[in-house]
Amino acid sequence: MKIQLYVPPGGYFAERWSENMMPALGHLYIAAVLEEAGYGVEVVPSHILDMDWDQIGEKIRKDRPDILGITTTTENRFLSFRLAEVAKRAHPDTFTLVGGPHFNGTGIDTLEHIRAIDAVCEGEGEETMLETVQALETKSSLESIAGLVWRNGKITRNPKRALMRDLSTMPMPARHLEPMERYPFLMDVPGIGKVPGGNIMTSRGCPFTCKFCATPTNWGRKMRAITPIQVVDEMQLLKEKYGAQAIWFYDDTFNYSPKRVYEICDEMERRKLRMHWWCEVRVDVMDRDLLARMHECGLFGVGFGIESANERVSRDIITKRATLDQAYDVIDWCNELGMVPSAFFIFSHPTETWREAQETIKVIEKVRDRADASMSILHVYPGTPIEDRAREEGQLPKDFSWSIERDPRVVLLPPVQGHAPLYLDKLSWAQVCELMVRFSIAHKKVKVKRKLPAVLKSLYSWRDLYRYGVLTLTLMKFRVLSRLRGESAHQGPVGFTVH
């Protein structure tokens, strides 16, 4: 069996990481599992290889893969769909399968609209992909493969696959199948500068209940993790084989178990492994002693969600347990220790009023000199409680399809906020634009010139023109005001970051 696994042009993370791309890990885990079972696999990161659509088609036409897998997020899904169409034109007999976090209940919708796709993996893909390859090799039926949605005259959704119980049984991602040296992944370490980075995901799951988040529905609420020894093994591999000097832990909640974090730090110390690293944490399970121990072992920054500074929105709408005071504590501790705290904020939650949104923007402006920050307008992702609510309210029409690229009834800002629908409730569009611009000015994160070409390409309707027009006028207004106050809105990287 000839198996190829593709990342589409534009990359796995699409707009979010266009300048500082890191390898996607999901398809590398799948490749490792297939290799362990004795199958040859070719990984084709077309974005890193600078392949255009013609080159991709020519490669598939020449190689004639039996199975072609494509890794997909909500933001890059239309690139993945196009890749499947290119593959089918180049080699009609190839079996095209897509998987990734976008396919949280969207398998049937995908197959109904994208004829070039033969099957969708819903949920964790390692075991589903292996069983699919084995079935295709022996020409067996796909009916017994849990987690697979497939086409055979009709569309069939097989029973849901149970989550893997023990992640420590999996091999490390098959990084040796990628041109790792071509990834422009640099991490900015305070006092040192930009150094080569590597990324690791040590756990899956989230026990919390934030309504906008797809993690619990994708990975489950029960935390599953590799062992501390395996974590440090992977860090050491990235350092010694791939030259990484810093690690980006891609876990949703790295400190979900403080005991486990201490064990990771102890193992690093035992091996005398000195590496810089960054992770996302929950502020309500963090204390200063743990943060100091992490810092001793190379931690230079942490990311955490504040989302909303308004207590009603935070408690009743997001159902968030962490408090604003706990976030302030982590910011203070980071500043005391010489680390970089990075807070994430989201606007336009259900029922959030302008007054409540103002509380959040004031907090952003308050911590501007003590913390980095990123913000987004609330996105709708498949399988989340917010998707259910958006459909009930009509923000996503009853006939909305995740597989149709341009639906004028849905609010999108692809160059600025990614290709996921925005949730808009009580806030007007002008108010949303003011929040984005005030954030960008407060954190010096706006460059219009770099975004302009992508913005112009995304204009498909008068509504698009209106939205970007309001955003542009708001930006001009606040730039003038900031200059009058002696502030600068021209420095730093691009803002409107999606998290």
Secondary structure as UniProt FT lines:
FT   STRAND          3..7
FT   TURN            9..10
FT   HELIX           14..17
FT   HELIX           26..36
FT   TURN            37..38
FT   STRAND          41..45
FT   TURN            46..50
FT   HELIX           53..63
FT   STRAND          67..71
FT   TURN            75..76
FT   HELIX           77..90
FT   TURN            92..93
FT   STRAND          95..99
FT   TURN            101..102
FT   HELIX           107..113
FT   TURN            115..116
FT   STRAND          119..121
FT   HELIX           126..137
FT   TURN            138..139
FT   TURN            143..144
FT   TURN            146..147
FT   STRAND          148..151
FT   STRAND          155..157
FT   HELIX           167..169
FT   HELIX           175..177
FT   HELIX           180..182
FT   STRAND          186..189
FT   TURN            190..192
FT   STRAND          193..200
FT   STRAND          203..204
FT   TURN            211..212
FT   HELIX           215..219
FT   STRAND          224..225
FT   HELIX           228..242
FT   STRAND          246..249
FT   TURN            254..255
FT   HELIX           258..271
FT   STRAND          276..280
FT   HELIX           283..285
FT   HELIX           288..296
FT   TURN            297..298
FT   STRAND          299..307
FT   HELIX           311..312
FT   HELIX           313..317
FT   HELIX           324..337
FT   STRAND          340..347
FT   TURN            350..351
FT   HELIX           354..366
FT   TURN            367..370
FT   STRAND          372..377
FT   TURN            382..383
FT   HELIX           385..393
FT   TURN            398..399
FT   TURN            402..403
FT   TURN            408..409
FT   HELIX           414..417
FT   HELIX           429..442
FT   TURN            443..444
FT   HELIX           448..457
FT   HELIX           462..484
FT   TURN            485..486
//
